[in-house]
Amino acid sequence: MTTVPERDAWKAMAALVIGFFMILVDQTIVAVATEAFVTQLGATTNQVIWVTSAYLLAYVVPLLFTGRLGDQIGPRTVAIAGLVVFTAASLWCGLAPNVETLIVARVFQGFGAALLTPQSLSVITRVFAPERRGAAMGAWGAVAGIASVVGPVAGGVLIDTLDWRWIFFVNIPFGILAVVLVWLWVPQMDTRGHSYDVPGILLSAVGMFGLVYGIQQGESHGWGGTTIALIMAGALSLVAFLWWQSRVRTEPLVPLRLFRDRNFSIGNFSVSTVGFVTAGTMVPLMFYLQGVKGLSPTAAGLMLLPMALVAGVLAPVVGRLADRLDPRIFTSIGYFSYAVALFWLALVMDSETSLLVLTGPIILTGVANGCVWAPTSSTAMRQLDLASAGAGSGVYNTTRQVGAVFGSAAIGALMQARLVAHGDVGQAVADAMFLPAVVVLLGGLATMFFRTGEHSVSPAR
């Protein structure tokens, strides 16, 4: 049942969405600043990679804990803390005198993002009635879809007209505004006891760090014995973490009973495929547009504008309709549109292809982004009891980000392998698009097994 009037619920979500938008933009905005880091800060290739990797690691590793933290001390408090850390770190990034300082500042940015991200879904789950969450998730999905392409566009414009430092300074006014609005509009919510699963926190942190760091290192330095050992150590730590979660009797970091809900399990798998695709395809696509087609950073970013516009228009509409209709209608359209668009790109991307031809599949990815986020998220989270909203949101966002890490590494490695085989950048990028097409197709097939027509809340035990 709705815990606040619906108008106030929308205000609460709007306050959190500002920060969520900034965080997603910051995952991609630095991609167009690579040359500036090298020429102005004297960064090596490895250091440039770490500008992104440091943020990603600090973002992904704590997500399970920060989701549960929102349950225990309140999503409003944790969200404000995250916004303050993220905004202050953005200022630090912009003022960084060298690349080493920039990397450290990006770690704090990532941690601020980890504090804030789970609170958005948690608040939606708590303040909106189940039958109204689809519309809220639609707005949340519009933000996610648009932010994924705004980063390269905004980054290109800011770097071309001002300076690379402004890709970080631009966060400051929005961060301050978000802090004020969260303070004013997000209500205080019921919290649970302050019992912390310390072994679970440590095991999950070690496991996520080993897995994510190993994958990042494999992509940038090769898949040698040390890298494989690190990934295996991370995987074993996560296995130990799951075993511990099944044994702990107080407050587990991840209540495994969440996965008894078929929709939650399917939603987590499917959103990981969306993360795989959105993170994994952005860099190759920008690489193709700039390296093969010869576009400037701004022009390359603007090529993705139709995707953002279509997603922004569709997502709120889909969210409202998903409350009334079978969500599988929209997930089938969304996931399969993504697969078709990627297969289409794989077939036409070469040095001779006109930009007009590329517009078709780019628009279709906008249709996909507009249709996948809301029905997947609202269906996955709908049956969770309110006490588990933060934990469920933390798991869901962690799954999405881990999918993004795998996508970035796998597609990058495949593109490198095809480049060695063909010696042609356009061909290598085109071949790499087949992998995410297959992965997102599997995500769409999984959503066909959503259990629909149930709006009751699952029991807390």
Sine and cosine of phi, psi and omega as CSV:
sin_phi,cos_phi,sin_psi,cos_psi,sin_omega,cos_omega
0.00,0.00,0.55,-0.84,-0.05,-1.00
-0.91,0.42,0.77,-0.64,-0.06,-1.00
-1.00,-0.01,-0.27,0.96,0.06,-1.00
-0.67,-0.74,0.33,-0.94,0.09,-1.00
-0.83,0.55,0.55,-0.84,-0.14,-0.99
-0.86,0.50,-0.60,0.80,0.02,-1.00
-0.87,0.49,-0.67,0.74,0.02,-1.00
-0.94,0.35,-0.53,0.85,0.04,-1.00
-0.90,0.45,-0.67,0.74,0.02,-1.00
-0.92,0.40,-0.60,0.80,0.04,-1.00
-0.90,0.43,-0.66,0.75,0.02,-1.00
-0.88,0.47,-0.69,0.72,-0.01,-1.00
-0.92,0.38,-0.64,0.77,0.00,-1.00
-0.87,0.49,-0.63,0.78,0.01,-1.00
-0.88,0.47,-0.67,0.74,-0.02,-1.00
-0.96,0.28,-0.50,0.87,-0.06,-1.00
-0.91,0.41,-0.51,0.86,0.02,-1.00
-0.86,0.51,-0.75,0.66,0.02,-1.00
-0.92,0.39,-0.64,0.77,0.01,-1.00
-0.87,0.49,-0.64,0.76,0.03,-1.00
-0.88,0.47,-0.73,0.69,0.01,-1.00
-0.84,0.54,-0.68,0.73,-0.06,-1.00
-0.90,0.43,-0.69,0.72,-0.01,-1.00
-0.93,0.37,-0.62,0.79,0.05,-1.00
-0.88,0.48,-0.64,0.77,-0.05,-1.00
-0.93,0.36,-0.25,0.97,0.07,-1.00
-0.95,0.31,-0.44,0.90,-0.09,-1.00
-0.88,-0.47,-0.29,0.96,-0.14,-0.99
-0.91,0.40,-0.49,0.87,-0.03,-1.00
-0.97,0.25,-0.22,0.98,-0.05,-1.00
-0.87,0.49,-0.53,0.85,-0.03,-1.00
-1.00,0.01,-0.02,1.00,-0.03,-1.00
-0.98,-0.18,0.12,0.99,-0.08,-1.00
-0.82,0.57,-0.75,0.66,-0.03,-1.00
-0.89,0.46,-0.61,0.79,0.01,-1.00
-0.91,0.42,-0.63,0.78,0.04,-1.00
-0.89,0.46,-0.61,0.79,-0.03,-1.00
-0.95,0.30,-0.74,0.67,-0.11,-0.99
-0.98,0.21,-0.59,0.81,-0.09,-1.00
-0.99,-0.11,-0.49,0.87,0.00,-1.00
-0.95,-0.32,-0.08,1.00,-0.01,-1.00
0.92,0.39,0.51,0.86,-0.06,-1.00
-0.96,0.28,0.60,-0.80,0.15,-0.99
-0.99,0.16,0.18,-0.98,0.03,-1.00
-0.86,0.51,-0.68,0.74,0.01,-1.00
-0.89,0.45,-0.63,0.77,0.01,-1.00
-0.92,0.38,-0.60,0.80,0.06,-1.00
-0.88,0.48,-0.68,0.73,0.04,-1.00
-0.87,0.50,-0.63,0.78,-0.04,-1.00
-0.95,0.31,-0.35,0.94,0.11,-0.99
-0.86,0.50,-0.61,0.79,0.06,-1.00
-1.00,0.09,-0.69,0.72,-0.08,-1.00
-0.90,0.44,-0.63,0.78,0.00,-1.00
-0.88,0.47,-0.68,0.74,0.04,-1.00
-0.89,0.45,-0.71,0.70,-0.06,-1.00
-0.90,0.43,-0.69,0.73,0.01,-1.00
-0.89,0.46,-0.75,0.66,-0.03,-1.00
-0.93,0.38,-0.37,0.93,0.04,-1.00
-0.99,0.17,-0.75,0.66,-0.15,-0.99
-0.97,0.23,-0.70,0.72,-0.17,-0.99
-0.84,0.54,-0.70,0.72,-0.07,-1.00
-1.00,0.06,0.01,1.00,-0.20,-0.98
-0.85,0.53,-0.64,0.77,0.00,-1.00
-0.88,0.47,-0.68,0.73,-0.01,-1.00
-0.93,0.37,-0.69,0.73,-0.06,-1.00
-0.94,0.35,-0.48,0.88,0.10,-0.99
-0.90,0.44,-0.73,0.69,0.04,-1.00
-0.92,0.39,-0.54,0.84,0.02,-1.00
-0.87,0.50,-0.59,0.81,0.05,-1.00
-0.89,0.45,-0.58,0.82,0.07,-1.00
-0.91,0.42,-0.57,0.82,-0.19,-0.98
-1.00,0.01,-0.58,0.81,0.01,-1.00
-0.87,-0.49,0.01,1.00,0.08,-1.00
0.97,-0.25,0.76,-0.65,-0.01,-1.00
-0.89,0.45,-0.50,0.86,0.00,-1.00
-0.90,0.44,-0.72,0.69,-0.02,-1.00
-0.90,0.44,-0.71,0.70,-0.03,-1.00
-0.92,0.38,-0.62,0.79,0.01,-1.00
-0.89,0.45,-0.70,0.71,0.01,-1.00
-0.89,0.45,-0.67,0.74,0.04,-1.00
-0.87,0.50,-0.70,0.72,0.01,-1.00
-0.89,0.46,-0.67,0.74,0.01,-1.00
-0.90,0.43,-0.66,0.75,0.01,-1.00
-0.89,0.45,-0.73,0.69,0.01,-1.00
-0.89,0.45,-0.72,0.69,-0.03,-1.00
-0.89,0.45,-0.70,0.72,-0.03,-1.00
-0.92,0.39,-0.70,0.72,0.03,-1.00
-0.89,0.45,-0.65,0.76,0.02,-1.00
-0.92,0.39,-0.53,0.85,0.06,-1.00
-0.89,0.45,-0.67,0.75,0.07,-1.00
-0.88,0.47,-0.69,0.73,0.02,-1.00
-0.87,0.49,-0.69,0.72,0.03,-1.00
-0.86,0.51,-0.72,0.70,-0.04,-1.00
-0.91,0.41,-0.47,0.88,-0.02,-1.00
-1.00,-0.07,-0.01,1.00,-0.10,-0.99
-0.84,0.54,0.82,-0.58,-0.01,-1.00
-0.99,0.15,-0.28,0.96,-0.01,-1.00
-0.49,-0.87,0.18,-0.98,-0.10,-0.99
-0.94,0.34,-0.52,0.86,0.03,-1.00
-0.88,0.47,-0.69,0.72,0.05,-1.00
-0.90,0.43,-0.64,0.77,0.02,-1.00
-0.87,0.49,-0.67,0.74,-0.01,-1.00
-0.90,0.45,-0.69,0.72,0.03,-1.00
-0.89,0.46,-0.69,0.73,0.01,-1.00
-0.89,0.45,-0.56,0.83,0.03,-1.00
-0.92,0.40,-0.51,0.86,0.09,-1.00
-0.87,0.49,-0.71,0.70,0.00,-1.00
-0.93,0.37,-0.59,0.81,0.10,-1.00
-0.85,0.52,-0.73,0.69,-0.01,-1.00
-0.89,0.46,-0.64,0.77,0.01,-1.00
-0.92,0.39,-0.63,0.78,0.08,-1.00
-0.88,0.48,-0.65,0.76,0.05,-1.00
-0.89,0.46,-0.63,0.77,0.00,-1.00
-0.91,0.41,-0.56,0.83,0.05,-1.00
-0.92,0.38,-0.65,0.76,-0.12,-0.99
-0.99,0.15,-0.68,0.73,-0.21,-0.98
-0.80,0.60,-0.77,0.64,-0.06,-1.00
-0.91,0.41,-0.34,0.94,-0.09,-1.00
-0.95,0.32,-0.43,0.90,-0.02,-1.00
-0.91,0.41,-0.78,0.62,0.04,-1.00
-0.92,0.40,-0.58,0.81,0.02,-1.00
-0.88,0.47,-0.70,0.71,0.01,-1.00
-0.91,0.41,-0.67,0.74,0.04,-1.00
-0.84,0.54,-0.71,0.71,-0.01,-1.00
-0.89,0.45,-0.56,0.83,-0.08,-1.00
-0.99,0.12,-0.61,0.79,-0.17,-0.99
-0.99,-0.14,-0.28,0.96,0.02,-1.00
-0.97,-0.23,0.66,-0.75,0.12,-0.99
-0.90,0.43,0.50,-0.87,-0.04,-1.00
-0.78,0.62,-0.62,0.79,-0.05,-1.00
-0.97,0.23,-0.11,0.99,0.03,-1.00
-0.93,-0.37,-0.03,1.00,-0.07,-1.00
-0.94,0.35,-0.46,0.89,-0.02,-1.00
-0.87,0.49,-0.68,0.73,0.03,-1.00
-0.90,0.44,-0.66,0.75,0.03,-1.00
-0.91,0.41,-0.68,0.74,0.04,-1.00
-0.91,0.42,-0.48,0.88,0.06,-1.00
-0.90,0.44,-0.70,0.71,0.06,-1.00
-0.90,0.44,-0.67,0.74,0.04,-1.00
-0.88,0.48,-0.66,0.75,0.02,-1.00
-0.93,0.38,-0.59,0.81,0.06,-1.00
-0.88,0.48,-0.67,0.74,0.03,-1.00
-0.88,0.47,-0.73,0.69,-0.01,-1.00
-0.88,0.47,-0.70,0.71,-0.03,-1.00
-0.92,0.40,-0.69,0.72,-0.03,-1.00
-0.94,0.33,-0.68,0.74,-0.06,-1.00
-0.88,0.48,-0.52,0.85,-0.04,-1.00
-0.90,0.43,-0.40,0.92,0.01,-1.00
-0.93,-0.37,-0.25,0.97,0.04,-1.00
-0.93,0.37,-0.54,0.84,-0.03,-1.00
-0.79,0.61,-0.85,0.52,0.01,-1.00
-0.88,0.47,-0.61,0.80,0.01,-1.00
-0.90,0.43,-0.81,0.59,-0.02,-1.00
-0.89,0.45,-0.67,0.75,0.00,-1.00
-0.87,0.49,-0.71,0.71,0.01,-1.00
-0.88,0.48,-0.71,0.70,-0.01,-1.00
-0.90,0.43,-0.72,0.69,-0.04,-1.00
-0.90,0.44,-0.66,0.75,-0.02,-1.00
-0.94,0.34,-0.66,0.75,-0.02,-1.00
-0.94,0.35,-0.53,0.85,-0.09,-1.00
-0.98,-0.18,-0.49,0.87,-0.05,-1.00
-0.85,-0.52,-1.00,-0.06,-0.09,-1.00
-0.22,-0.97,0.39,-0.92,-0.03,-1.00
-0.86,0.51,-0.47,0.88,-0.05,-1.00
-0.89,0.45,-0.40,0.92,-0.03,-1.00
-0.97,0.26,-0.24,0.97,0.10,-0.99
-0.93,0.36,-0.29,0.96,0.09,-1.00
-0.98,-0.21,-0.65,0.76,0.00,-1.00
-0.87,0.49,-0.51,0.86,-0.04,-1.00
-0.89,0.46,-0.37,0.93,0.02,-1.00
-0.95,0.32,-0.41,0.91,-0.21,-0.98
-0.90,0.43,-0.79,0.61,0.02,-1.00
-0.89,0.46,-0.59,0.80,0.02,-1.00
-0.93,0.36,-0.60,0.80,0.03,-1.00
-0.91,0.42,-0.68,0.74,0.03,-1.00
-0.90,0.44,-0.70,0.72,0.04,-1.00
-0.86,0.51,-0.68,0.73,-0.02,-1.00
-0.90,0.44,-0.65,0.76,0.03,-1.00
-0.86,0.50,-0.72,0.69,-0.01,-1.00
-0.89,0.46,-0.71,0.70,-0.05,-1.00
-0.94,0.35,-0.61,0.79,0.06,-1.00
-0.89,0.45,-0.65,0.76,0.03,-1.00
-0.88,0.48,-0.64,0.77,-0.07,-1.00
-0.99,0.10,-0.59,0.81,-0.23,-0.97
-0.95,-0.31,-0.40,0.92,0.00,-1.00
-1.00,0.04,0.86,-0.51,-0.06,-1.00
-0.96,0.28,0.41,-0.91,0.18,-0.98
-0.93,0.37,0.66,-0.75,-0.07,-1.00
-0.83,-0.56,0.34,-0.94,0.02,-1.00
-0.86,0.52,0.63,-0.77,0.02,-1.00
-0.87,-0.50,0.21,-0.98,0.04,-1.00
-0.95,-0.31,0.07,-1.00,-0.02,-1.00
-0.88,0.48,0.42,-0.91,-0.07,-1.00
-1.00,-0.01,0.88,0.47,0.06,-1.00
-0.96,-0.27,0.86,-0.51,-0.10,-1.00
-0.95,-0.31,0.75,-0.66,0.03,-1.00
-0.99,0.12,0.99,0.15,-0.10,-1.00
-0.88,0.48,-0.74,0.67,0.05,-1.00
-0.85,0.52,-0.63,0.78,0.03,-1.00
-0.90,0.43,-0.66,0.75,0.03,-1.00
-0.88,0.48,-0.72,0.69,-0.04,-1.00
-0.91,0.41,-0.72,0.70,-0.02,-1.00
-0.90,0.43,-0.66,0.75,0.00,-1.00
-0.92,0.38,-0.64,0.77,-0.01,-1.00
-0.91,0.41,-0.71,0.70,0.03,-1.00
-0.89,0.45,-0.69,0.72,-0.01,-1.00
-0.90,0.45,-0.74,0.68,-0.01,-1.00
-0.92,0.40,-0.64,0.77,0.01,-1.00
-0.89,0.45,-0.74,0.67,-0.01,-1.00
-0.87,0.49,-0.69,0.73,-0.03,-1.00
-0.92,0.39,-0.79,0.62,-0.08,-1.00
-0.93,0.36,-0.71,0.70,0.00,-1.00
-0.90,0.44,-0.66,0.75,0.02,-1.00
-0.88,0.47,-0.69,0.73,0.01,-1.00
-0.90,0.43,-0.69,0.72,0.02,-1.00
-0.88,0.48,-0.69,0.72,0.01,-1.00
-0.91,0.41,-0.61,0.79,0.01,-1.00
-0.88,0.47,-0.65,0.76,-0.01,-1.00
-0.92,0.39,-0.61,0.79,-0.11,-0.99
-1.00,-0.07,-0.47,0.88,-0.11,-0.99
-0.85,-0.53,0.00,1.00,0.01,-1.00
0.99,-0.14,0.34,-0.94,-0.13,-0.99
-0.99,-0.16,0.89,0.46,0.01,-1.00
-0.99,0.17,-0.05,-1.00,-0.06,-1.00
-0.88,0.48,-0.65,0.76,-0.01,-1.00
-0.89,0.45,-0.68,0.73,0.00,-1.00
-0.89,0.45,-0.72,0.69,0.00,-1.00
-0.89,0.46,-0.66,0.75,0.02,-1.00
-0.89,0.46,-0.63,0.77,0.01,-1.00
-0.91,0.41,-0.68,0.74,0.03,-1.00
-0.90,0.43,-0.66,0.75,0.02,-1.00
-0.91,0.41,-0.63,0.78,0.05,-1.00
-0.89,0.45,-0.65,0.76,0.05,-1.00
-0.90,0.44,-0.69,0.73,0.01,-1.00
-0.90,0.44,-0.67,0.74,0.02,-1.00
-0.91,0.42,-0.61,0.79,0.05,-1.00
-0.90,0.44,-0.61,0.79,0.03,-1.00
-0.94,0.34,-0.56,0.83,0.10,-0.99
-0.90,0.45,-0.69,0.72,0.05,-1.00
-0.89,0.45,-0.60,0.80,0.04,-1.00
-0.88,0.47,-0.73,0.69,0.01,-1.00
-0.89,0.45,-0.64,0.77,0.06,-1.00
-0.87,0.49,-0.70,0.71,-0.01,-1.00
-0.90,0.43,-0.64,0.77,0.01,-1.00
-0.88,0.47,-0.50,0.86,0.03,-1.00
-0.97,0.23,-0.30,0.95,-0.06,-1.00
-0.98,-0.19,-0.54,0.84,-0.10,-1.00
-0.91,0.41,0.67,-0.74,-0.11,-0.99
-0.93,-0.37,-0.02,1.00,0.00,-1.00
-1.00,-0.04,-0.99,-0.12,0.03,-1.00
-0.78,-0.62,1.00,-0.02,0.00,-1.00
-0.88,0.47,0.52,-0.86,0.03,-1.00
-0.89,0.46,-0.64,0.76,0.08,-1.00
-0.83,-0.56,0.98,-0.21,0.08,-1.00
-0.90,0.44,0.93,-0.37,-0.08,-1.00
-0.90,0.43,-0.31,0.95,0.05,-1.00
-0.88,0.48,-0.36,0.93,0.05,-1.00
-0.83,0.56,-0.57,0.82,-0.08,-1.00
-0.99,0.13,-0.04,1.00,0.16,-0.99
-0.95,0.32,-0.37,0.93,0.08,-1.00
-0.98,0.19,0.93,-0.36,-0.07,-1.00
-0.84,0.54,-0.64,0.77,-0.03,-1.00
-0.90,0.44,-0.62,0.78,0.02,-1.00
-0.91,0.42,-0.69,0.73,0.00,-1.00
-0.90,0.44,-0.73,0.69,-0.01,-1.00
-0.91,0.42,-0.68,0.73,0.00,-1.00
-0.86,0.50,-0.65,0.76,0.03,-1.00
-0.90,0.44,-0.70,0.71,0.02,-1.00
-0.89,0.46,-0.72,0.69,-0.09,-1.00
-0.92,0.39,-0.65,0.76,-0.01,-1.00
-0.93,0.36,-0.43,0.90,0.07,-1.00
-0.91,0.41,-0.55,0.84,0.03,-1.00
-0.95,0.32,-0.55,0.83,0.08,-1.00
-0.92,0.40,-0.69,0.73,0.07,-1.00
-0.86,0.50,-0.67,0.74,0.04,-1.00
-0.82,0.57,-0.72,0.69,-0.09,-1.00
-0.97,0.26,-0.75,0.66,-0.11,-0.99
-0.91,0.42,-0.65,0.76,0.01,-1.00
-0.98,0.21,-0.62,0.79,-0.12,-0.99
-0.97,0.24,-0.47,0.88,-0.09,-1.00
-1.00,-0.07,-0.29,0.96,-0.10,-0.99
-0.91,0.42,-0.75,0.66,-0.04,-1.00
-0.90,0.43,-0.75,0.67,0.06,-1.00
-0.85,0.53,-0.62,0.79,-0.02,-1.00
-0.92,0.39,-0.70,0.72,0.05,-1.00
-0.91,0.42,-0.59,0.80,0.04,-1.00
-0.88,0.47,-0.67,0.74,0.01,-1.00
-0.92,0.40,-0.73,0.68,-0.07,-1.00
-0.90,0.43,-0.60,0.80,-0.02,-1.00
-1.00,0.04,-0.70,0.71,-0.10,-1.00
-0.99,0.17,-0.57,0.82,-0.04,-1.00
-0.99,-0.12,-0.72,0.69,-0.04,-1.00
-1.00,0.03,-0.18,0.98,0.11,-0.99
0.96,0.27,0.41,0.91,0.00,-1.00
-0.99,0.15,0.46,-0.89,0.11,-0.99
-0.95,0.30,0.28,-0.96,0.05,-1.00
-0.81,0.58,-0.67,0.74,0.00,-1.00
-0.91,0.41,-0.72,0.69,-0.02,-1.00
-0.90,0.43,-0.64,0.77,0.02,-1.00
-0.90,0.43,-0.66,0.75,0.05,-1.00
-0.90,0.44,-0.64,0.77,-0.01,-1.00
-0.92,0.39,-0.40,0.92,0.08,-1.00
-0.88,0.48,-0.43,0.90,-0.01,-1.00
-1.00,-0.02,-0.04,1.00,-0.02,-1.00
-0.85,0.52,-0.65,0.76,0.04,-1.00
-0.85,0.53,-0.59,0.81,0.05,-1.00
-0.88,0.47,-0.71,0.71,-0.01,-1.00
-0.91,0.42,-0.66,0.75,-0.03,-1.00
-0.91,0.41,-0.72,0.70,-0.01,-1.00
-0.90,0.44,-0.69,0.72,0.02,-1.00
-0.89,0.45,-0.67,0.75,-0.01,-1.00
-0.90,0.44,-0.57,0.82,0.03,-1.00
-0.97,0.25,-0.68,0.73,-0.11,-0.99
-0.96,0.28,-0.67,0.75,-0.19,-0.98
-0.84,0.55,-0.74,0.67,0.02,-1.00
-0.90,0.44,-0.60,0.80,0.02,-1.00
-0.91,0.43,-0.73,0.69,0.01,-1.00
-0.88,0.48,-0.64,0.77,0.01,-1.00
-0.86,0.51,-0.69,0.72,0.01,-1.00
-0.92,0.39,-0.68,0.74,-0.03,-1.00
-0.94,0.34,-0.50,0.87,-0.01,-1.00
-0.92,0.39,-0.33,0.95,0.10,-0.99
-0.95,0.32,-0.44,0.90,-0.14,-0.99
-0.95,-0.31,-0.47,0.88,-0.07,-1.00
-0.93,-0.38,0.17,-0.98,0.04,-1.00
-0.89,0.45,0.86,-0.50,-0.04,-1.00
-0.88,0.47,-0.35,0.94,0.00,-1.00
-0.91,0.41,-0.38,0.92,0.08,-1.00
-0.86,0.51,-0.71,0.71,-0.09,-1.00
-0.99,0.15,-0.58,0.82,0.04,-1.00
-0.92,0.39,-0.58,0.81,0.04,-1.00
-0.91,0.42,-0.69,0.73,0.04,-1.00
-0.89,0.45,-0.72,0.69,-0.10,-1.00
-0.92,0.39,-0.82,0.58,-0.06,-1.00
-0.91,0.41,-0.65,0.76,-0.03,-1.00
-0.96,0.29,-0.50,0.86,0.12,-0.99
-0.90,0.44,-0.65,0.76,0.05,-1.00
-0.86,0.51,-0.74,0.68,-0.02,-1.00
-0.88,0.47,-0.71,0.71,0.00,-1.00
-0.89,0.46,-0.69,0.72,-0.01,-1.00
-0.87,0.49,-0.66,0.75,-0.02,-1.00
-0.95,0.31,-0.65,0.76,0.10,-0.99
-0.87,0.49,-0.65,0.76,0.02,-1.00
-0.87,0.49,-0.74,0.67,0.04,-1.00
-0.87,0.49,-0.68,0.74,-0.01,-1.00
-0.86,0.50,-0.52,0.86,-0.05,-1.00
-0.99,0.11,-0.42,0.91,-0.13,-0.99
-0.93,-0.37,-0.19,0.98,-0.09,-1.00
-0.97,0.24,0.97,-0.26,0.16,-0.99
-0.47,-0.88,0.02,-1.00,-0.11,-0.99
-0.93,0.37,-0.34,0.94,-0.05,-1.00
-1.00,-0.04,-0.23,0.97,-0.07,-1.00
-0.92,0.40,0.73,-0.69,0.03,-1.00
-0.97,0.24,0.42,-0.91,0.01,-1.00
-0.90,0.44,-0.51,0.86,0.01,-1.00
-0.90,0.44,-0.62,0.78,0.03,-1.00
-0.90,0.44,-0.61,0.80,0.00,-1.00
-0.93,0.37,-0.38,0.92,-0.05,-1.00
-0.89,0.45,-0.56,0.83,-0.02,-1.00
-0.85,0.52,-0.85,0.52,0.01,-1.00
-0.91,0.41,-0.48,0.88,0.04,-1.00
-0.91,0.41,-0.68,0.73,0.06,-1.00
-0.89,0.46,-0.64,0.77,0.00,-1.00
-0.90,0.43,-0.55,0.84,0.09,-1.00
-0.92,0.39,-0.47,0.88,0.11,-0.99
-0.92,0.40,-0.66,0.75,0.10,-1.00
-0.85,0.52,-0.69,0.73,-0.01,-1.00
-0.88,0.47,-0.76,0.65,0.00,-1.00
-0.88,0.47,-0.56,0.83,0.01,-1.00
-0.95,0.32,-0.36,0.93,-0.11,-0.99
-0.96,-0.28,-0.35,0.94,-0.14,-0.99
-1.00,0.04,-0.59,0.81,-0.21,-0.98
-0.93,0.36,-0.80,0.60,-0.12,-0.99
-0.90,0.43,-0.81,0.59,-0.04,-1.00
-0.91,0.41,-0.55,0.83,0.03,-1.00
-0.92,0.40,-0.75,0.66,-0.07,-1.00
-0.93,0.37,-0.72,0.69,-0.05,-1.00
-0.92,0.39,-0.60,0.80,0.02,-1.00
-0.94,0.34,-0.63,0.78,0.01,-1.00
-0.91,0.42,-0.63,0.78,-0.14,-0.99
-1.00,-0.08,-0.21,0.98,-0.18,-0.98
-0.86,0.51,-0.63,0.78,-0.13,-0.99
-1.00,0.04,-0.05,1.00,-0.05,-1.00
-0.95,0.30,0.66,-0.75,0.11,-0.99
-0.95,0.33,0.41,-0.91,-0.12,-0.99
-0.88,0.48,-0.54,0.84,-0.01,-1.00
-0.92,0.40,-0.36,0.93,-0.04,-1.00
-0.97,-0.24,0.14,0.99,-0.09,-1.00
-0.87,0.50,-0.71,0.71,-0.02,-1.00
-0.92,0.40,-0.71,0.71,0.01,-1.00
-0.89,0.46,-0.70,0.72,0.01,-1.00
-0.89,0.45,-0.65,0.76,0.03,-1.00
-0.91,0.42,-0.64,0.77,0.04,-1.00
-0.89,0.46,-0.70,0.71,0.03,-1.00
-0.89,0.46,-0.73,0.69,-0.06,-1.00
-0.88,0.48,-0.73,0.69,0.00,-1.00
-0.94,0.35,-0.57,0.82,0.06,-1.00
-0.90,0.44,-0.70,0.71,0.01,-1.00
-0.86,0.50,-0.69,0.73,0.01,-1.00
-0.88,0.48,-0.70,0.72,-0.04,-1.00
-0.95,0.32,-0.59,0.80,0.06,-1.00
-0.90,0.44,-0.64,0.77,0.10,-0.99
-0.85,0.52,-0.63,0.78,0.03,-1.00
-0.90,0.43,-0.65,0.76,0.02,-1.00
-0.89,0.45,-0.74,0.67,0.02,-1.00
-0.88,0.48,-0.65,0.76,-0.01,-1.00
-0.90,0.44,-0.71,0.70,0.00,-1.00
-0.87,0.49,-0.71,0.70,-0.04,-1.00
-0.94,0.34,-0.73,0.68,-0.09,-1.00
-0.92,0.40,-0.71,0.71,-0.03,-1.00
-0.95,0.32,-0.59,0.81,0.07,-1.00
-0.89,0.46,-0.70,0.72,0.01,-1.00
-0.91,0.42,-0.66,0.75,0.01,-1.00
-0.90,0.43,-0.65,0.76,0.01,-1.00
-0.89,0.45,-0.66,0.75,0.04,-1.00
-0.89,0.46,-0.69,0.72,-0.01,-1.00
-0.89,0.45,-0.67,0.74,-0.01,-1.00
-0.95,0.32,-0.49,0.87,0.05,-1.00
-0.92,0.39,-0.64,0.77,0.06,-1.00
-0.90,0.43,-0.64,0.77,-0.05,-1.00
-0.95,0.33,-0.65,0.76,-0.12,-0.99
-0.98,-0.21,-0.52,0.86,-0.09,-1.00
0.95,0.31,0.24,0.97,-0.03,-1.00
-0.80,-0.60,0.86,-0.51,-0.09,-1.00
-0.89,0.46,-0.71,0.70,-0.02,-1.00
-0.87,0.50,-0.69,0.72,0.02,-1.00
-0.90,0.43,-0.64,0.77,0.00,-1.00
-0.90,0.45,-0.70,0.72,0.01,-1.00
-0.91,0.41,-0.67,0.74,0.01,-1.00
-0.88,0.48,-0.72,0.69,0.01,-1.00
-0.88,0.48,-0.60,0.80,-0.03,-1.00
-0.91,0.41,-0.37,0.93,-0.04,-1.00
-0.96,0.29,-0.32,0.95,0.00,-1.00
-0.92,0.40,-0.58,0.81,-0.04,-1.00
-0.89,0.45,-0.81,0.59,0.02,-1.00
-0.89,0.46,-0.47,0.88,0.05,-1.00
-0.88,0.47,-0.69,0.72,0.01,-1.00
-0.93,0.36,-0.67,0.74,-0.04,-1.00
-0.89,0.46,-0.73,0.68,-0.04,-1.00
-0.94,0.33,-0.45,0.89,0.10,-1.00
-0.89,0.45,-0.65,0.76,0.06,-1.00
-0.90,0.45,-0.63,0.78,0.06,-1.00
-0.88,0.47,-0.65,0.76,0.03,-1.00
-0.92,0.40,-0.65,0.76,0.04,-1.00
-0.89,0.46,-0.61,0.80,0.01,-1.00
-0.89,0.45,-0.62,0.78,-0.03,-1.00
-0.92,0.39,-0.28,0.96,0.06,-1.00
-0.91,0.40,-0.25,0.97,0.01,-1.00
-0.99,-0.17,0.17,0.98,0.14,-0.99
-0.84,0.54,0.66,-0.75,0.14,-0.99
-1.00,0.03,0.87,-0.50,-0.09,-1.00
-0.93,-0.36,0.16,-0.99,0.03,-1.00
0.99,0.16,0.18,0.98,0.01,-1.00
-0.89,-0.46,0.84,-0.54,-0.03,-1.00
-0.85,-0.53,0.05,1.00,0.01,-1.00
-0.98,0.22,0.39,-0.92,-0.01,-1.00
-1.00,0.00,0.70,-0.71,-0.04,-1.00
-0.94,0.34,0.44,-0.90,-0.01,-1.00
-0.92,0.40,0.40,-0.92,-0.09,-1.00
-0.97,0.23,-0.21,0.98,-0.04,-1.00
-0.85,-0.53,0.00,0.00,0.00,0.00
